[in-house]
Amino acid sequence: MITNKPNGVLYIGCTERLKIRISQHKRKVHPNTFSARYNLNKLVYFENFETKEEAIKRERQVKKWEEIGK
């Protein structure tokens, strides 16, 4: 999970290379993405999983929690 400095927007995603992905967010390597538009570059939480499938399942679960709060 990443956010911006005022902690106003939250982004939830998964990656196999966390350090590289956070660096990409900070440098806005993909300038047209949601995270770049909202300047999301502050890592606030992460979890490790054995498989990609487990990570995706958890990502979907957490995103559903976020939707409930809307």
Buried (B, 14 or more C-beta within 10 A) or exposed (E): BBBBEEEEBBBBBBEEEEEEBBEBBBEBEEEEBEBBEBBBBBBEEEEEEEEEEEBEEBBEEBEEEEEEEE
